[in-house]
Amino acid sequence: MKHLLITRPIDKGNELLLNLEAAGFKVSHTPVLALDYLDVAPAQLAVIDEADVVIFISQDAVKGLAMLRDTLPASTQYVAVGTSTASVLKTTFGMQALVPKQQDTEGMLALNVLADVSGKQIVIVKGQGGRPDLAKSLKSRGALLNQLAVYERKPAELQSDEWLDLWKRSEIDGIVITSNAAADAIFNSTQESALSWLKGCTLFVVSQRIALHLQQTYGVQGDVIVTDGAQDEVVFKAILSARQALATQQELTSALEEKESERIRPDTSSASTLSPIQKATTQTAKEFTSVHVEPDHTQESTMSEQPQHTMSSAATEAKTRIPVSKVGILALTLAMMLGGAGAAAVWYGEQQLSAMNERTNALQQENAFLQQQVVTQKTQLAKLNQAMSGFDEQLSRTLSAQQTLMSDTLAQVKEVASLPQQQFAKSEAAYLVHLLRFKAVVEHDWQTSEILLSRLDKLAVHFVDPHVISAAIAQDLVTIRGQENPPLETAYVTLMGLVQQAPELPLLTLKLPEENAVEQVTLSEDVNDWQANLKRSWDKFAEDFIRIRKRETITAEPLLSASEQRLLRAAFEAYLTQAQTALMKQQTAVYQSALHGAIEHLNTHFDTNAAVVKGMKVELERLAGISITTDTQIKLVTPEVIEGLIQ
């Protein structure tokens, strides 16, 4: 791997980039996802305060929540998907979080704190969308689950065609992918050639889930390396291991190719460097070229013992037979192999030359693209300079207008400051006179009226005849101080005490009819009255022993229920509260109506024989007799005197 690509967001992966560059890699960084934080209603955020466990799916979940609230409950248990998320939670909110050994959904579900969650309030702080596995598992375990989406990841570009073209020209051969959303953004292309090139790159993914997504969704069957987590140091170690494995494989391949080339390489320049097989081959070839055709005397001697007619044919066969060496055949075979190896070497060289030409063309295209980018950047820079120039002009005009406005304002201030102090005093006095009339005549606010007269007395020195004004003010002060204020505050405090005492008042829960009078009779001495005497004796016995009382009504009223008692007390308190409100607004009719209603309610539903009820009734009747408004009409002298002097 020569050129690696990191696709994480712009504020992530910096440590990984620096480590890879320090390890000798060429590294590029292209964020393929854009992050948007979401607004969450206060009612949704309130579930965190009631939660037993809060789970953070990512670092962005912690950061998104930090933009919505400043603190987290100290009594809640927190779970983070990884160590980086836990670190951000500690830095942002000062809270410790549990981190699973296997830093993914399955690892979190294996934690003891999430094993028995039946009836517990659990909140998952996450991004929009995402995997539903964690939520489904927690619901199946009986958890009361709330999901809080605080951010959303979107592709930085609608399609990845431009990315793929640039990466291909830059000879990217390794790509780091940290989420399914990033994988979808990268593979969102309509160019089959670009997708084919992308599938041929080495892909480093941070979970088996992403690898399975690439395989099932996009048919990736090439090199997909799964790291043990999404942390920068974990991904860095996985890339180093992959590079070491690739280097070892390349060394083995080179060694095998070298041995194979040494085995088949011909070398006739020096006899001393020939291998034993090559020397034998060369010698055999020489022997093969010097073979003579001779008759086989052994065969002739053998055939001489045969009949005459067969010996003639055998002699003819012996004259035409040529001896063949097996070593020669081997030499010819090796020569043919050497010729094939030479042809293969020529073909390999042509392939290398073709590859170099393609790489040269790619570099030329990349150079042209970069030149085009430079031209584009220069054009944008020129536009920016032009915009800055226009902004400077606009800023100059704005500053000039502000300076002009400031100069005009200062001139007005100086003009006002140059006016005589007497004019200011007269203007203030005219305003205070209007306010005095309203407070004293309309509102009967004697305290404020005294303050206004005191201020007018201080301004009297700026008038032509201040003694006249002072005399009028003194006269009005005597008039105002002679007025009586309604005891509103005292009455209000008294009503407040009665409201607090109302729950303790005894209700009239049982009301019995009047007893019938018992007739006092004596026994008759007449014997004939024995029946009447017997009845009288029995009634006397029953009176003394059983005490039966007869009443006119058939049944007594039942006892009040608890709810009825609460309603009766609440109604009484409502009368008193209404009287308080009317008192402060000086609404006499409402005030009197509320108090009389309270008295009638007290007589009807409370035990009037109780001392506390009697005291309450007396106090209410006293408050009903208080006048809460002032009908006194006064005439002030000061306003007329000052208005006459001003004119």
NUGU-548455 format. One record per residue (C-alpha): x, y, z; residue in one letter. Coordinates in steps of 0.001 Angstrom, whole numbers, padded with zeros to 6 digits, always signed. Example, Ala and Ser with C-alpha at 12.3 -4.5 7.8 and 13.67 -1.06 7.14 Angstrom:
! NUGU-548455
+012300-004500+007800A +013670-001060+007140S 
***
This chain:
! NUGU-548455
+000000+000000+000000M +001455+003275-001135K -001368+005815-000753H -004048+005630+001964L -007318+007567+002212L -009115+008535+005458I -012830+009271+005045T -013704+010320+008613R -015170+013809+009358P -012883+016828+009261I -012368+016988+013047D -011600+013289+013410K -008785+011034+012303G -006041+013628+012793N -004056+011343+015084E -004388+008482+012588L -003208+010725+009746L -000111+011876+011663L +000782+008328+012721N +000480+007008+009175L +002610+009821+007761E +005225+009162+010448A +005214+005482+009436A +006056+006403+005828G +002611+006265+004238F +001285+008804+001796K -002076+009840+003293V -005039+011851+001995S -008113+012956+003957H -011508+013333+002284T -014483+013693+004662P -017361+011956+002900V -020010+012831+005503L -021274+016183+006768A -022573+016418+010352L -025600+018536+011320D -026622+018943+014980Y -030381+018870+015587L -032638+020973+017813D -034482+018949+020464V -037562+020100+022356A -037158+020645+026138P -039818+018003+026801A -037701+015408+024981Q -034553+016443+026866L -036387+016064+030188A -036332+012246+029889V -032604+012300+030747I -033365+013637+034237D -035635+010626+034911E -033398+007979+033282A -031702+005126+035127D -029197+004514+032306V -028068+006828+029473V -026224+005278+026497I -024056+007352+024131F -023586+005823+020676I -020727+008074+019513S -018589+011111+020305Q -020943+013234+018197D -023838+012146+020430A -022026+013617+023445V -021162+016829+021577K -024707+017197+020249G -026188+016841+023734L -023653+019363+025102A -025069+021950+022692M -028538+021423+024233L -027759+021269+027973R -024835+022015+030288D -025131+019321+032973T -026173+015703+033467L -027687+014024+036551P -024995+012692+038887A -027057+009672+039999S -027527+008234+036495T -025446+005338+035096Q -023743+006195+031777Y -022573+003778+029053V -020307+004729+026112A -019770+002617+023002V -015987+003169+023084G -013121+004731+024988T -013086+007837+022778S -016765+008495+023484T -016168+007965+027214A -013248+010411+027117S -015387+013111+025438V -018156+012507+028018L -015658+012946+030860K -014224+016131+029334T -017603+017682+028470T -019832+016755+031413F -017356+015360+033972G -019170+011995+034046M -017616+008499+034075Q -019022+005924+031668A -018847+002146+031373L -017095+000932+028202V -017537-002630+026855P -014522-004748+025929K -016026-005346+022503Q -016743-001772+021497Q -019960-002202+019524D -023653-002993+020024T -023023-006603+020978E -020402-005542+023503G -022762-003051+025166M -025549-005632+025395L -023110-007936+027218A -022584-005413+030061L -024063-006366+033431N -025779-002998+033801V -027843-003739+030645L -028510-007392+031443A -031487-006838+033780D -033279-003667+032639V -036894-004676+033155S -038884-001591+034171G -035854+000722+034016K -035849+004069+032196Q -033143+003937+029491I -032232+006758+027083V -030139+006209+023934I -028419+009404+022725V -027665+008834+019049K -027763+010143+015517G -030739+010234+013176Q -031384+006752+011807G -028698+004214+012615G -028980+000553+013645R -032114-000480+015551P -030506-003618+017056D -029633-002048+020425L -033089-000536+020899A -034850-003774+019914K -032748-005850+022298S -033320-003483+025233L -037083-003396+024564K -037161-007195+024455S -035551-007170+027903R -038388-005043+029292G -036707-001632+029321A -038720+001609+029144L -036801+003062+026213L -036458+006615+024882N -034270+007492+021890Q -032820+011003+021599L -031467+011942+018145A -029145+014951+018494V -027306+014892+015137Y -027639+013720+011546E -024998+012511+009088R -025458+013355+005411K -023239+012661+002369P -020964+015615+001654A -021681+015159-002078E -024761+013859-003881L -022637+011374-005847Q -019099+010083-005449S -018064+010237-009123D -015676+013184-008673E -014168+011615-005547W -013527+008316-007300L -011939+009999-010349D -009590+011994-008123L -008708+008987-005936W -008015+006837-008972K -005701+009453-010475R -003971+009808-007085S -003388+006018-007048E -005246+005465-003811I -004922+001776-002896D -006216+001700+000717G -009372+003329+002172I -010461+003625+005837V -014283+003379+006290I -015803+003847+009760T -019585+003571+009194S -022244+002214+006861N -023225+005788+006020A -019660+006508+004862A -019673+003320+002768A -022959+004352+001127D -021570+007811+000358A -018416+006321-001243I -020207+003709-003375F -022886+006169-004562N -021585+006262-008142S -023008+005456-011567T -019612+004716-013179Q -019069+000972-013407E -015355+001381-014075S -014909+003565-011005A -016840+001103-008832L -014767-001780-010199S -011570+000100-009316W -012979+000886-005850L -013743-002778-005168K -010123-003591-005995G -008760-001328-003245C -007919-002577+000234T -010754-001462+002511L -010163-001039+006264F -013488-001173+008165V -013970-000809+011924V -016575-003563+012410S -017767-006819+010917Q -021123-005143+010377R -019616-002738+007819I -017786-005579+006054A -021046-007513+005752L -022813-004383+004485H -020175-003922+001752L -020453-007544+000717Q -024257-007768+000672Q -025042-004306-000704T -022213-003651-003163Y -020801-007123-003819G -017316-006332-002493V -015283-009544-002569Q -011753-008095-002477G -009462-007256+000431D -011632-006109+003366V -009719-005889+006649I -011775-005597+009865V -010080-003726+012740T -010790-004286+016435D -012454-000896+016862G -012805+002646+015545A -010056+004236+017675Q -007210+005825+015727D -004528+003696+017389E -006451+000480+016678V -006889+001320+012984V -003221+002351+012786F -002045-000996+014172K -004297-002874+011731A -002818-000961+008778I +000748-001659+009955L -000074-005367+010298S -001563-005414+006803A +001543-003715+005382R +003830-006230+007126Q +001776-009140+005819A +001848-007703+002297L +005623-007155+002497A +006162-010738+003649T +004022-012048+000803Q +005911-009946-001723Q +009261-011204-000385E +008130-014806-000731L +006865-014170-004242T +010130-012463-005234S +012174-015326-003812A +010178-017902-005739L +010434-015900-008973E +014184-015492-008477E +014695-019210-007937K +012610-019998-010980E +014563-017539-013142S +017893-018920-011934E +016732-022415-012791R +015820-021589-016397I +018269-018740-017209R +020877-019741-020008P +024473-018486-019628D +027130-019425-022285T +029555-016622-021612S +031658-018631-019165S +031982-022372-018875A +032995-022085-015254S +029564-020687-014295T +027537-023467-015925L +025576-025750-013665S +026245-029515-013895P +023039-030040-015857I +023964-027273-018332Q +027468-028723-018756K +026038-032202-019379A +023583-030770-021857T +026303-028964-023789T +028585-032032-023847Q +025789-034307-024966T +024891-031952-027757A +028467-032092-029007K +028516-035880-028835E +025228-036033-030630F +026629-034022-033580T +029656-036398-034000S +027807-039761-034089V +028903-042117-036938H +026692-044710-038635V +028393-048110-038207E +027151-051686-038421P +026524-053599-035274D +029070-056458-035242H +027499-058107-032255T +024317-058523-034104Q +026153-059836-037119E +027928-062509-035072S +024720-063545-033531T +022885-063668-036792M +025611-065797-038371S +024247-068721-036451E +020846-068235-038142Q +019847-069644-041504P +021127-067990-044617Q +017909-066432-045782H +017416-064476-042490T +020981-063258-042219M +020690-061152-045345S +017733-059133-044038S +019394-058619-040604A +022521-057263-042231A +020437-054812-044221T +018663-053663-040998E +021986-053219-039172A +023301-050933-041898K +020330-048520-041582T +020005-048336-037687R +021296-045063-035917I +022066-045120-032197P +020060-042393-030152V +021334-040901-026890S +018757-040190-024036K +020923-037372-022720V +020663-035720-026112G +016901-035829-025975I +017050-034154-022528L +019335-031470-023910A +016950-030723-026748L +014057-030433-024253T +016010-028004-022073L +016907-025931-025083A +013258-025625-026009M +012439-024569-022405M +015153-021914-022496L +013724-020550-025693G +010227-020338-024116G +011660-018562-021053A +013313-016006-023278G +010039-015362-025043A +008308-015018-021656A +010941-012503-020543A +010350-010465-023690V +006570-010530-023072W +007042-009506-019440Y +009217-006576-020482G +006589-005404-022940E +003937-005594-020200Q +006122-003542-017850Q +006680-000969-020579L +002931-000790-021229S +002249-000328-017505A +004832+002451-017317M +003209+004169-020293N -000194+003959-018615E +001229+005379-015398R +002885+008193-017345T -000440+008991-019014N -002189+008969-015613A +000430+011340-014186L -000001+013636-017168Q -003779+013625-016662Q -003341+014327-012958E -000941+017149-013777N -003497+018641-016166A -006196+018308-013515F -003992+019999-010932L -003205+022807-013343Q -006924+023242-013913Q -007412+023326-010143Q -004726+025995-009845V -006468+028087-012487V -009783+027641-010664T -008207+028618-007349Q -006634+031691-008913K -010015+032673-010363T -011691+032236-006986Q -008898+034218-005335L -009402+037044-007809A -013157+037029-007097K -012435+037029-003381L -010065+039982-003740N -012703+041821-005751Q -015327+041062-003098A -012949+042225-000372M -012358+045424-002274S -016125+046008-002495G -016464+045185+001190F -013759+047709+002047D -015597+050378+000066E -018887+049527+001776Q -017183+049555+005165L -015668+052967+004413S -019078+054348+003448R -020656+052896+006586T -017931+054361+008803L -018328+057717+007116S -022097+057639+007693A -021576+056654+011332Q -019125+059492+011845Q -021574+061947+010309T -024383+060667+012544L -022147+060897+015591M -021180+064453+014721S -024852+065427+014358D -025705+063779+017674T -022868+065563+019451L -024020+068852+017986A -027543+068229+019292Q -026185+067331+022718V -024122+070489+022790K -027134+072500+021724E -029263+071008+024479V -026455+071481+026994A -026177+075138+026032S -029824+075781+027006L -030257+077561+030352P -030798+075349+033394Q -033953+077256+034196Q -035645+075862+031066Q -034838+072299+032134F -036287+072962+035561A -039515+074367+034112K -039925+071352+031774S -039456+068926+034653E -041838+070889+036865A -044544+070838+034185A -044269+067021+033941Y -044328+066572+037739L -047451+068750+038026V -049392+066471+035624H -048198+063393+037513L -049153+064965+040878L -052727+065557+039729R -053083+061929+038669F -051607+060428+041848K -053401+062668+044326A -056780+063284+042712V -057367+060066+040770V -055458+057337+042578E -055379+058881+046075H -051774+057757+046343D -050773+060101+049162W -047258+058733+049635Q -046229+059299+046010T -047910+062698+046056S -045711+063763+048998E -042566+062702+047082I -043633+064701+044017L -044303+067832+046109L -040869+067514+047734S -039223+067425+044296R -041217+070444+043145L -040053+072329+046254D -036425+071763+045191K -037156+073061+041681L -038791+076232+043040A -035412+078036+043176V -035351+078174+039364H -038556+080213+039153F -038999+083972+039469V -040881+083844+042810D -039883+080614+044602P -041538+081668+047887H -044997+081528+046325V -044351+077993+045081I -042976+076875+048456S -046014+078277+050260A -048402+076439+047903A -046446+073190+048357I -046584+073523+052151A -050347+074014+051986Q -050812+070929+049784D -048610+068824+052070L -050837+069656+055032V -053901+068677+052980T -052418+065350+051832I -051081+064375+055251R -054518+064907+056711G -056018+062226+054482Q -056521+058718+055830E -055402+055764+053766N -057648+052691+053668P -056114+049872+055734P -055539+047734+052653L -052327+046116+053836E -053753+045245+057265T -056892+043750+055754A -054868+041763+053228Y -052650+040261+055935V -055722+039413+058027T -057355+037611+055098L -054109+035691+054495M -054203+034461+058099G -057833+033392+057733L -056976+031425+054554V -054242+029564+056418Q -056634+028847+059315Q -059475+027579+057108A -058264+023910+056845P -058500+023592+060643E -062128+024722+060980L -064496+021918+062145P -067230+021065+059669L -070834+020368+060619L -070710+016654+059777T -073857+015525+061755L -077005+017510+062597K -079609+015798+064759L -083272+016943+065032P -084570+018363+068265E -085611+015792+070880E -089270+015412+071805N -090120+016563+075298A -090521+013741+077852V -093789+013961+079770E -093412+013673+083542Q -096317+011582+084935V -097180+009976+088321T -098947+006711+089063L -102663+006748+089895S -103918+005299+093180E -107090+004070+091528D -107075+000309+090985V -109010+000678+087801N -106072+002566+086313D -103815-000452+086558W -103229-000557+082811Q -102217+003091+082652A -100051+002639+085730N -098403-000404+084097L -097621+001587+080939K -096272+004478+082983R -094088+002089+084997S -092733+000496+081838W -091955+003881+080247D -090156+004939+083419K -088148+001708+083420F -087235+002131+079749A -086302+005786+080365E -083931+004862+083151D -082549+001666+081646F -082527+002086+077843I -083083+005896+077338R -085022+005988+074115I -085495+009443+072524R -088034+010150+069857K -087555+012824+067202R -089854+014284+064604E -087706+013456+061540T -087350+009841+060432I -083569+009727+059846T -080526+011907+060636A -078310+013449+057974E -075324+011166+057128P -071704+012095+057851L -069753+013976+055113L -067256+012013+053018S -063614+013076+052781A -064034+014446+049253S -067091+016458+050293E -065155+017926+053216Q -062306+018968+050895R -064752+020607+048499L -066448+022565+051284L -063114+023817+052654R -061875+024688+049136A -065042+026697+048458A -064546+028639+051709F -060892+029371+050828E -061980+030510+047342A -064268+033136+048899Y -061384+034446+051029L -058935+034513+048074T -061467+036398+045935Q -061829+038951+048718A -058025+039405+048832Q -057836+040077+045076T -060730+042557+045160A -059142+044280+048156L -055885+045035+046322M -057782+046244+043242K -060110+048295+045473Q -063190+046659+043925Q -065683+047291+046705T -068630+045325+045261A -066582+042187+044626V -064907+042488+048030Y -068229+042747+049915Q -069822+039927+047876S -066922+037562+048568A -066945+038219+052334L -070727+037797+052683H -070508+034571+050680G -067799+033328+053057A -069957+034170+056109I -072996+032362+054674E -070873+029325+053757H -069447+029299+057284L -072899+029313+058886N -074172+026536+056629T -071381+023982+056580H -069212+024591+059654F -069829+023957+063354D -070855+027402+064583T -070749+026215+068197N -066963+025782+067979A -064967+028721+069348A -062654+028915+066326V -065630+029136+063954V -067185+031863+066065K -063911+033824+065986G -063666+033411+062206M -067212+034698+061755K -066565+037742+063921V -063397+038612+061959E -065155+038254+058607L -067984+040533+059710E -065413+043109+060879R -063586+042984+057516L -066895+043374+055666A -067441+046663+057459G -064126+048192+056296I -064146+050740+053475S -061418+049939+050971I -061717+053074+048834T -061355+056782+049505T -064071+059067+048210D -062450+062268+049490T -062105+064924+046791Q -059206+067316+047387I -058072+070439+045576K -054358+071117+045199L -052918+074644+044962V -049401+073891+043729T -050305+072833+040135P -052150+076082+039447E -049326+078231+040878V -046561+076517+038888I -048539+076458+035626E -049179+080183+036027G -045458+080907+036473L -044469+078733+033509I -046839+080544+031152Q 
***
